[in-house]
Amino acid sequence: MMKELLNFTGIRKKLIVYYLVVTLLMGMTSIYSYYTARSVTAKFNDIFVGYVYLNNLYADVSSLEINVEKYLSNKSSEALLDYYMLNNKLQTQADELIGNLSYDSNSLMIKDIGNMIKALLKETDAAINAKRGRMSSEYLARFTESHKIAGFIKLYINELLYNKLQEGSKEYYSIKGKMAVVSYVNLIIIISSIIFSIVLAMYFTYKITRPIVELSVSAGKISQGNFDVEPIKIETNDELSILAKAFNEMTVSIKCYIDTLKHQAEVEARLKEQEMQNLRMKSILKDAELKSLQSQINPHFLFNTLNAASQLAIMEGADRSSTFIEKVANLFRYNLRGLDKPVTLKEEIENAKTYMYILKTRFGDKVEFLVDVDEKALDIEMPCTIIQPLLENAFIHGIENLERIGTIELKVMMNTEFIAVEVRDDGLGMDEQTIKTILSVSEHNSTFDDRLGGIGLQNVIRRMMLFYNKYNAEDVIEVISKKDYGTKVMLKVPIAKGVYT
């Protein structure tokens, strides 16, 4: 890699020479301007720092006087707090001024200001303490003395400002003269650099782009289908001559390449046709698998309910037995309908109520059923026989083995993205591992475990995934359960229709 970077030949050599010369010119100009501006800025900064410091010191002394006067006149706690803050600040500044090691006239005045600030703070502290002790004559005398000291401090500060102004004026005119010379020099350097850069840019641009333009013209003709272009002759002894030679060879072989592309296009077309056939076959297999799953209804429940209806008809009169048998017939008729066609949620709810009536009749007070349905959601379409297996699972695995009365609640709620169909029970519940096993149903896993709710619950998950073209069980169902506290199973019915509706 490093060897390639250091190989200065051909176009790379020309570009490096051009950019190196331009960069050096601009760099020298920028460095000269930078150091000139930095020198001027440093000198002006030295001048203004002293001005700002003395002005701030003048303002702090004035503020100290004002706060002392406010406190002495009305005992303002705010004025006292401001005074102590200024006191600490001025005490620090006084120590710095006294510690100045220079001994010229200005430095001696600064030392005097520091000593006077010390005296001023001593008098103001005494005045405030006298005010607190209610010694009127004492604090008035102290305040008067502090006012005199503050006047001397301000006088010294003004004199120092005047001295610095005189020095700054001389320095300003000196800098101004130097800046005029520097500006002319900078202007000459910048103009020279610009002119030289323009000349270099035009020269190198022409030398590099002329062969490229010839190549682009020939390439444009070939792109329009004209392969009878004359060979390009470029003798620049760099990469462009190699590129021209390769371009000429490409022109000769491009017709063969087009023939190859046509052959590949025909092969890809045949492959796509085969892929479409495979997709149609996969769709047929999925539909067959769905119908196979829908046909797996537990026959034991049908026989048990028929036996219960027979026994009830013997023990009771015709009315209740007739209703019971009618409900059973409706349930059979619903389960034996064409399972490849979707139904509305309203039909599923009615079938669920029929199933709950039969269970209630069979088991009496062992179970209580509650129904809460949002009427706005009843027209949505969904797979057939989805809610009944959830109720069956809730009763068999949650309520049936309880020694107390169990409750199963069917609730339908309308959300923004889906309709929530919840089946809750207060039965035995399940542990986390059982829930994970139930939700492990995938598009390519069709095995069921009867111990986990049997074909009922996993069949529901499988059919919902197939119907709505989902690949994760969590997209169509949510199971929340705790041992001895019950289970909640929520179906997520999308607002959009299923894959074969």
C-alpha positions as CSV (number, residue, x, y, z in Angstrom):
1,M,0.0,0.0,0.0
2,M,2.7,2.5,1.0
3,K,4.8,1.5,-2.1
4,E,1.8,2.4,-4.4
5,L,1.3,5.7,-2.7
6,L,5.0,6.6,-3.2
7,N,4.9,5.6,-6.9
8,F,4.8,9.1,-8.5
9,T,4.2,8.4,-12.2
10,G,1.8,9.4,-14.9
11,I,-1.3,11.5,-14.0
12,R,-0.6,11.1,-10.3
13,K,2.8,12.8,-10.7
14,K,1.2,15.7,-12.6
15,L,-1.6,16.2,-10.1
16,I,0.8,15.9,-7.1
17,V,3.1,18.6,-8.6
18,Y,0.2,20.9,-9.3
19,Y,-1.5,20.6,-5.9
20,L,1.9,20.7,-4.1
21,V,2.8,24.0,-5.7
22,V,-0.6,25.6,-5.1
23,T,-0.7,24.3,-1.5
24,L,2.7,25.7,-0.7
25,L,1.7,29.1,-2.1
26,M,-1.5,29.2,-0.2
27,G,0.1,27.8,2.9
28,M,2.9,30.4,3.0
29,T,0.3,33.2,2.4
30,S,-1.9,31.9,5.2
31,I,0.9,31.4,7.7
32,Y,2.3,34.9,7.1
33,S,-1.2,36.4,7.5
34,Y,-1.9,34.3,10.6
35,Y,1.3,35.3,12.5
36,T,0.8,38.9,11.6
37,A,-2.8,38.9,12.9
38,R,-1.8,37.0,16.0
39,S,1.0,39.5,16.8
40,V,-1.4,42.5,16.4
41,T,-4.1,40.8,18.4
42,A,-1.7,40.1,21.3
43,K,-0.6,43.7,21.4
44,F,-4.1,45.1,21.4
45,N,-5.1,42.5,24.0
46,D,-2.3,43.8,26.3
47,I,-3.7,47.3,26.0
48,F,-7.3,46.5,26.6
49,V,-6.8,44.0,29.5
50,G,-5.4,46.9,31.6
51,Y,-8.3,49.1,30.7
52,V,-10.9,46.5,31.5
53,Y,-9.3,45.6,34.8
54,L,-9.1,49.2,36.0
55,N,-12.7,50.0,34.9
56,N,-14.0,46.9,36.8
57,L,-12.0,47.9,39.9
58,Y,-13.5,51.4,39.7
59,A,-17.0,49.9,39.4
60,D,-16.5,47.5,42.3
61,V,-15.3,50.4,44.6
62,S,-18.4,52.5,43.6
63,S,-20.7,49.5,44.2
64,L,-19.1,48.9,47.6
65,E,-19.8,52.6,48.6
66,I,-23.4,52.3,47.4
67,N,-24.1,49.1,49.3
68,V,-22.5,50.5,52.5
69,E,-24.6,53.7,52.2
70,K,-27.8,51.6,51.7
71,Y,-27.1,49.5,54.7
72,L,-26.3,52.5,56.9
73,S,-29.5,54.3,55.8
74,N,-32.1,51.5,56.1
75,K,-30.2,48.3,57.2
76,S,-31.0,46.5,53.9
77,S,-30.0,42.8,54.2
78,E,-29.7,42.6,50.4
79,A,-27.2,45.5,50.5
80,L,-25.3,43.8,53.3
81,L,-25.0,40.6,51.4
82,D,-23.8,42.4,48.3
83,Y,-21.3,44.3,50.4
84,Y,-19.7,41.1,51.8
85,M,-19.4,39.7,48.3
86,L,-17.7,42.8,47.0
87,N,-15.5,42.9,50.2
88,N,-14.1,39.5,49.5
89,K,-13.5,40.3,45.9
90,L,-11.7,43.6,46.6
91,Q,-9.7,42.0,49.4
92,T,-8.3,39.4,46.9
93,Q,-7.6,42.1,44.3
94,A,-5.8,44.3,46.9
95,D,-3.5,41.4,47.8
96,E,-2.7,40.9,44.1
97,L,-2.0,44.6,43.5
98,I,0.3,44.9,46.6
99,G,2.2,41.8,45.5
100,N,3.1,43.4,42.1
101,L,6.9,43.1,41.8
102,S,7.4,46.0,39.2
103,Y,8.6,49.4,40.5
104,D,7.9,51.8,37.7
105,S,5.6,54.8,38.3
106,N,2.4,53.0,37.2
107,S,3.2,49.9,39.3
108,L,3.8,52.1,42.4
109,M,0.4,53.7,41.9
110,I,-1.1,50.3,41.6
111,K,0.5,49.3,44.9
112,D,-0.9,52.5,46.5
113,I,-4.4,51.6,45.2
114,G,-4.0,48.1,46.8
115,N,-3.1,49.7,50.1
116,M,-5.9,52.2,49.9
117,I,-8.4,49.4,49.2
118,K,-7.2,47.6,52.3
119,A,-7.8,50.9,54.3
120,L,-11.2,51.4,52.6
121,L,-12.4,47.9,53.6
122,K,-11.2,48.4,57.1
123,E,-13.2,51.6,57.5
124,T,-16.4,50.2,55.8
125,D,-16.2,47.1,58.1
126,A,-15.9,49.5,61.1
127,A,-18.9,51.6,59.9
128,I,-21.1,48.5,59.5
129,N,-20.1,47.1,62.9
130,A,-20.9,50.6,64.5
131,K,-24.3,50.6,62.7
132,R,-25.0,47.2,64.2
133,G,-24.0,48.5,67.6
134,R,-26.2,51.6,67.1
135,M,-23.3,54.0,67.5
136,S,-24.5,56.8,65.3
137,S,-21.5,59.1,65.6
138,E,-19.1,56.2,65.1
139,Y,-20.5,54.8,61.9
140,L,-21.0,58.3,60.4
141,A,-17.3,59.1,61.0
142,R,-16.2,55.8,59.6
143,F,-18.4,56.2,56.5
144,T,-17.1,59.7,55.9
145,E,-13.5,58.4,56.1
146,S,-14.3,55.5,53.8
147,H,-15.8,57.9,51.3
148,K,-12.6,60.0,51.3
149,I,-10.5,56.9,50.7
150,A,-12.7,55.8,47.9
151,G,-12.3,59.2,46.3
152,F,-8.5,58.8,46.3
153,I,-8.8,55.3,44.9
154,K,-10.9,56.6,42.0
155,L,-8.5,59.5,41.5
156,Y,-5.6,57.1,41.2
157,I,-7.5,54.8,38.9
158,N,-8.5,57.7,36.6
159,E,-4.8,58.8,36.5
160,L,-3.7,55.2,35.6
161,L,-6.3,55.0,32.9
162,Y,-5.1,58.3,31.4
163,N,-1.5,57.0,31.5
164,K,-2.5,53.8,29.8
165,L,-4.5,55.7,27.2
166,Q,-1.4,57.7,26.3
167,E,0.7,54.6,26.1
168,G,-2.0,52.8,24.1
169,S,-2.2,55.7,21.6
170,K,1.5,55.5,20.9
171,E,1.3,51.7,20.5
172,Y,-1.7,52.0,18.2
173,Y,-0.1,54.4,15.8
174,S,3.0,52.2,15.7
175,I,0.9,49.1,15.0
176,K,-1.1,51.0,12.4
177,G,2.0,51.8,10.4
178,K,3.2,48.2,10.5
179,M,-0.2,46.9,9.5
180,A,-0.2,49.1,6.4
181,V,3.0,47.5,5.2
182,V,1.8,44.0,6.1
183,S,-1.5,44.6,4.2
184,Y,0.4,45.6,1.0
185,V,2.7,42.6,1.3
186,N,-0.3,40.3,1.9
187,L,-2.1,41.7,-1.1
188,I,0.8,41.2,-3.4
189,I,1.3,37.6,-2.2
190,I,-2.4,36.8,-2.6
191,I,-2.7,38.3,-6.1
192,S,0.5,36.5,-7.2
193,S,-0.8,33.2,-5.8
194,I,-4.1,33.5,-7.5
195,I,-2.6,34.3,-10.9
196,F,-0.1,31.5,-10.7
197,S,-2.8,29.0,-9.5
198,I,-5.1,29.9,-12.4
199,V,-2.3,29.4,-14.9
200,L,-1.4,26.1,-13.4
201,A,-5.0,25.0,-13.3
202,M,-5.7,25.8,-16.9
203,Y,-2.5,24.1,-18.1
204,F,-2.9,20.9,-16.1
205,T,-6.7,20.8,-16.8
206,Y,-6.1,20.9,-20.6
207,K,-3.3,18.2,-20.5
208,I,-5.5,15.8,-18.4
209,T,-9.0,16.4,-19.8
210,R,-8.2,16.4,-23.6
211,P,-7.7,12.6,-23.8
212,I,-10.6,12.1,-21.4
213,V,-12.9,14.1,-23.7
214,E,-11.9,11.9,-26.7
215,L,-12.6,8.8,-24.7
216,S,-16.0,10.1,-23.6
217,V,-17.0,11.0,-27.2
218,S,-16.2,7.5,-28.4
219,A,-18.0,6.0,-25.4
220,G,-21.1,8.0,-26.2
221,K,-21.2,6.6,-29.7
222,I,-20.9,3.1,-28.4
223,S,-23.7,3.7,-25.9
224,Q,-26.0,4.5,-28.8
225,G,-25.2,1.2,-30.5
226,N,-22.5,2.4,-32.9
227,F,-19.6,0.0,-32.6
228,D,-17.9,1.2,-35.8
229,V,-15.9,4.0,-34.1
230,E,-12.3,4.5,-35.1
231,P,-9.6,3.4,-32.6
232,I,-8.5,6.2,-30.3
233,K,-4.8,7.2,-30.5
234,I,-3.5,8.8,-27.3
235,E,0.3,9.2,-26.6
236,T,0.6,10.8,-23.2
237,N,2.9,8.1,-21.7
238,D,0.6,7.8,-18.6
239,E,-2.5,5.9,-17.5
240,L,-4.7,7.6,-20.2
241,S,-2.8,5.8,-23.0
242,I,-3.3,2.5,-21.2
243,L,-7.0,3.3,-20.8
244,A,-7.3,4.2,-24.5
245,K,-5.7,0.9,-25.5
246,A,-8.1,-1.0,-23.2
247,F,-11.0,0.9,-24.6
248,N,-10.2,-0.1,-28.1
249,E,-10.0,-3.7,-27.1
250,M,-13.3,-3.4,-25.3
251,T,-15.0,-2.0,-28.4
252,V,-13.9,-5.1,-30.4
253,S,-15.2,-7.6,-27.8
254,I,-18.4,-5.8,-26.7
255,K,-20.6,-7.5,-29.3
256,C,-19.7,-10.9,-27.9
257,Y,-20.5,-9.5,-24.4
258,I,-24.0,-8.4,-25.5
259,D,-24.6,-11.9,-26.9
260,T,-23.6,-13.3,-23.5
261,L,-26.0,-10.9,-21.7
262,K,-28.9,-12.0,-23.9
263,H,-28.2,-15.7,-23.1
264,Q,-28.0,-14.9,-19.4
265,A,-31.3,-13.0,-19.7
266,E,-33.0,-16.0,-21.2
267,V,-31.7,-18.2,-18.4
268,E,-32.9,-15.8,-15.7
269,A,-36.3,-15.7,-17.3
270,R,-36.6,-19.5,-17.2
271,L,-35.4,-19.4,-13.5
272,K,-38.0,-16.8,-12.6
273,E,-40.7,-18.9,-14.2
274,Q,-39.6,-21.9,-12.2
275,E,-39.5,-19.8,-9.0
276,M,-43.1,-18.7,-9.7
277,Q,-44.2,-22.3,-10.1
278,N,-42.5,-23.1,-6.8
279,L,-44.3,-20.3,-5.1
280,R,-47.7,-21.5,-6.5
281,M,-46.9,-25.0,-5.2
282,K,-46.0,-23.6,-1.8
283,S,-49.3,-21.7,-1.7
284,I,-51.2,-24.9,-2.5
285,L,-49.4,-26.8,0.2
286,K,-50.0,-24.1,2.8
287,D,-53.7,-24.1,1.9
288,A,-53.9,-27.9,2.2
289,E,-52.0,-27.7,5.6
290,L,-54.5,-25.1,6.8
291,K,-57.5,-27.3,5.9
292,S,-55.8,-30.2,7.5
293,L,-55.3,-28.2,10.7
294,Q,-58.9,-27.0,10.7
295,S,-60.2,-30.5,10.5
296,Q,-58.5,-31.6,13.7
297,I,-61.5,-31.0,16.1
298,N,-61.5,-33.0,19.4
299,P,-64.3,-35.6,19.0
300,H,-64.4,-36.4,22.7
301,F,-66.3,-33.2,23.5
302,L,-68.9,-34.0,20.9
303,F,-69.6,-37.5,22.5
304,N,-69.6,-36.1,26.0
305,T,-72.1,-33.4,25.2
306,L,-74.4,-35.9,23.4
307,N,-74.3,-38.2,26.5
308,A,-75.2,-35.2,28.7
309,A,-78.1,-34.2,26.4
310,S,-79.4,-37.8,26.6
311,Q,-79.2,-37.9,30.4
312,L,-80.8,-34.5,30.7
313,A,-83.7,-35.5,28.4
314,I,-84.5,-38.5,30.7
315,M,-84.3,-36.5,34.0
316,E,-86.2,-33.3,32.9
317,G,-89.1,-32.2,30.8
318,A,-88.9,-31.3,27.2
319,D,-88.2,-27.6,27.3
320,R,-84.8,-27.4,28.8
321,S,-83.7,-30.6,27.0
322,S,-84.9,-29.2,23.7
323,T,-82.9,-26.0,24.3
324,F,-79.8,-28.0,25.2
325,I,-80.1,-30.3,22.2
326,E,-80.7,-27.3,19.9
327,K,-77.5,-25.6,21.3
328,V,-75.6,-28.8,20.7
329,A,-76.9,-29.1,17.1
330,N,-75.9,-25.5,16.5
331,L,-72.4,-26.1,17.8
332,F,-72.1,-29.2,15.5
333,R,-73.5,-27.4,12.5
334,Y,-71.0,-24.5,13.1
335,N,-68.0,-26.8,13.5
336,L,-68.9,-28.9,10.4
337,R,-69.3,-25.9,8.1
338,G,-66.8,-25.1,5.3
339,L,-63.7,-24.4,7.4
340,D,-61.8,-22.8,4.4
341,K,-64.1,-19.8,4.5
342,P,-63.7,-16.9,7.0
343,V,-66.5,-15.9,9.4
344,T,-67.3,-12.7,11.2
345,L,-66.3,-12.0,14.8
346,K,-70.1,-11.8,15.6
347,E,-70.5,-15.4,14.4
348,E,-67.6,-16.6,16.5
349,I,-69.0,-14.8,19.6
350,E,-72.4,-16.5,19.0
351,N,-70.7,-19.9,18.7
352,A,-68.7,-19.2,21.8
353,K,-71.9,-18.3,23.8
354,T,-73.4,-21.6,22.5
355,Y,-70.4,-23.5,23.8
356,M,-70.5,-21.7,27.2
357,Y,-74.2,-22.5,27.5
358,I,-73.5,-26.2,26.9
359,L,-70.7,-26.2,29.5
360,K,-72.9,-24.4,32.0
361,T,-75.7,-26.9,31.5
362,R,-73.3,-29.9,31.9
363,F,-71.4,-28.6,34.9
364,G,-73.9,-26.4,36.7
365,D,-72.5,-24.1,39.3
366,K,-68.9,-25.3,38.8
367,V,-68.2,-22.4,36.4
368,E,-69.4,-18.9,35.8
369,F,-69.2,-17.1,32.4
370,L,-68.9,-13.4,31.8
371,V,-69.1,-11.7,28.3
372,D,-68.0,-8.1,27.4
373,V,-68.0,-7.3,23.7
374,D,-67.3,-4.1,21.9
375,E,-70.2,-4.0,19.3
376,K,-68.0,-2.0,16.8
377,A,-65.7,-5.0,16.3
378,L,-68.3,-7.6,15.3
379,D,-68.0,-7.2,11.6
380,I,-64.3,-8.1,11.3
381,E,-63.5,-11.3,9.5
382,M,-61.4,-14.1,11.0
383,P,-60.8,-17.8,10.8
384,C,-63.6,-20.2,11.8
385,T,-63.6,-21.9,15.3
386,I,-60.9,-19.8,17.0
387,I,-62.6,-18.7,20.2
388,Q,-64.2,-22.0,21.2
389,P,-60.9,-23.8,21.6
390,L,-59.7,-21.1,24.0
391,L,-62.8,-21.5,26.2
392,E,-62.4,-25.2,26.1
393,N,-58.7,-25.0,27.1
394,A,-59.6,-22.5,29.9
395,F,-62.1,-24.9,31.3
396,I,-60.3,-28.2,31.0
397,H,-56.9,-27.0,32.1
398,G,-57.8,-24.1,34.4
399,I,-61.3,-24.6,36.0
400,E,-62.3,-28.3,35.8
401,N,-60.0,-29.5,38.6
402,L,-60.8,-26.7,41.0
403,E,-62.6,-27.4,44.3
404,R,-64.3,-24.0,44.1
405,I,-66.4,-22.2,41.5
406,G,-64.3,-20.9,38.6
407,T,-64.9,-17.9,36.3
408,I,-64.2,-17.6,32.6
409,E,-64.5,-14.1,31.0
410,L,-64.7,-13.4,27.3
411,K,-63.8,-9.8,26.4
412,V,-63.5,-8.1,23.0
413,M,-61.9,-4.7,22.7
414,M,-61.2,-2.4,19.7
415,N,-57.6,-1.0,19.4
416,T,-56.0,1.1,16.6
417,E,-54.1,-1.7,15.0
418,F,-55.9,-4.9,16.0
419,I,-59.0,-6.2,17.9
420,A,-58.1,-7.8,21.2
421,V,-60.1,-11.0,21.9
422,E,-59.3,-12.0,25.6
423,V,-60.3,-15.2,27.4
424,R,-59.5,-15.0,31.1
425,D,-59.9,-17.6,33.8
426,D,-59.1,-17.7,37.5
427,G,-58.0,-21.3,37.5
428,L,-54.8,-23.3,38.0
429,G,-52.6,-21.2,35.7
430,M,-49.3,-22.2,34.0
431,D,-45.6,-21.6,34.6
432,E,-43.3,-19.7,32.2
433,Q,-41.8,-22.7,30.6
434,T,-45.2,-24.0,29.6
435,I,-46.1,-20.6,28.0
436,K,-42.8,-20.6,26.1
437,T,-43.4,-24.1,24.8
438,I,-46.9,-23.1,23.6
439,L,-45.7,-20.0,21.9
440,S,-42.9,-21.9,20.1
441,V,-45.2,-22.7,17.2
442,S,-43.7,-21.6,13.9
443,E,-44.6,-21.7,10.2
444,H,-42.4,-24.8,9.7
445,N,-43.2,-26.6,13.0
446,S,-46.5,-28.4,13.0
447,T,-46.1,-30.7,16.0
448,F,-48.5,-30.3,18.9
449,D,-48.2,-31.4,22.5
450,D,-51.5,-32.6,24.0
451,R,-50.3,-31.9,27.5
452,L,-50.1,-28.2,26.8
453,G,-53.7,-27.6,25.9
454,G,-53.6,-30.1,23.1
455,I,-54.5,-29.4,19.5
456,G,-56.9,-26.6,20.8
457,L,-54.5,-23.8,21.8
458,Q,-51.6,-24.6,19.4
459,N,-54.1,-25.2,16.6
460,V,-55.5,-21.7,17.2
461,I,-52.0,-20.2,17.0
462,R,-51.1,-22.1,13.9
463,R,-54.3,-21.2,12.1
464,M,-54.0,-17.5,13.0
465,M,-50.4,-17.4,11.7
466,L,-51.4,-19.0,8.4
467,F,-54.6,-17.0,8.0
468,Y,-52.8,-13.6,8.6
469,N,-49.5,-14.6,7.0
470,K,-47.5,-14.1,10.2
471,Y,-44.3,-15.9,11.1
472,N,-44.1,-15.3,14.9
473,A,-46.7,-16.5,17.4
474,E,-46.3,-13.2,19.4
475,D,-47.8,-11.4,16.4
476,V,-51.2,-13.2,16.8
477,I,-51.4,-14.2,20.5
478,E,-50.3,-13.2,23.9
479,V,-50.4,-15.5,27.0
480,I,-50.1,-14.3,30.5
481,S,-50.4,-16.8,33.4
482,K,-49.4,-17.5,36.9
483,K,-49.7,-20.7,38.9
484,D,-52.8,-20.7,41.1
485,Y,-53.9,-17.3,39.9
486,G,-55.3,-18.0,36.4
487,T,-54.5,-17.4,32.8
488,K,-55.2,-14.6,30.2
489,V,-55.0,-15.5,26.5
490,M,-55.4,-12.5,24.1
491,L,-55.8,-13.0,20.3
492,K,-54.6,-10.1,18.2
493,V,-57.0,-9.9,15.2
494,P,-55.6,-7.5,12.6
495,I,-58.0,-4.9,11.2
496,A,-56.8,-5.9,7.7
497,K,-58.3,-9.1,6.2
498,G,-56.6,-12.5,6.2
499,V,-54.6,-14.0,3.3
500,Y,-57.6,-15.9,1.8
501,T,-60.5,-13.6,2.7
